[in-house]
């Protein structure tokens, strides 16, 4: 988790700063009144089993925030075209605020994963948005292939969505509240995928290489490692999930019992797609 420390009064010691525990990322909405001509100072501590790491100071200057950008996003809704694997969101925004917008950010997570900490974001460039002019407002629409979602493999997803925008000064405005929900069903050309790996034998080692161990699992899954061993310099990893990013660790072993972990190792990430191929990241 994280601990968010904040104050507008730097004359007090750090131990007296206000603080709150945050278990979600990459955003947290903090309701705070900042008087005019005051600076907000923020520090964030990352806490894990090994201890905590405290960030440097972050300063928010209220005077540089564009006061014309009040909460403006309205009529936020989503739809899914499962047959063509398309997903779309649409919204309206007042005429004045649209002049200051640099890009939009779609925050999403899959509530079927039971993991509120795993929040993703998708940047939406202005050039990719279509506009449908209505009588009293403009309706903005962004349509994209559902493969752009960074999701674990599931045939059905329930997505929780928030939309926000960033102005030309890189200030992020308030996200849409409450969240909206949309179901997503994905169809694949294959139910199982594979990854073919090949590599060259390490050189300039004091001992001979007897073989290799390959460990792999979906990223952020907290699953146990799948482990394979080979004496060759290539292998095929079968029975993988489509549209899933895997972390793969390859390690050379310097004895025949595969118990010596001092050999060189390397780590890669590879993403399977819905066609049975894979993409390196």
Secondary structure, DSSP 8 states (H G I E B T S, - for coil): -EEEEEES-TTS-GGGSEEEEE---S---------TT-EEEEEEEEEETTEEEE---EEEEGGGS-TT--S--EEEEEEEETTTTEEEEEEE--TTGGGGEEEEEEEEEEGGG--TT--EEEEEEGGG-EEEE-SSSEEEEEEEEGGGS---S-SEEEEEEEEEEEETTS-B----SS-EEEEEE---S-SSEEEEEE-----S-SS---EEEEEEEETT-----EEEEESSSEEEEEEE-TT-EEEEEEEEESSTTS--TTS-EEEEEEEE-TTS-EEE-
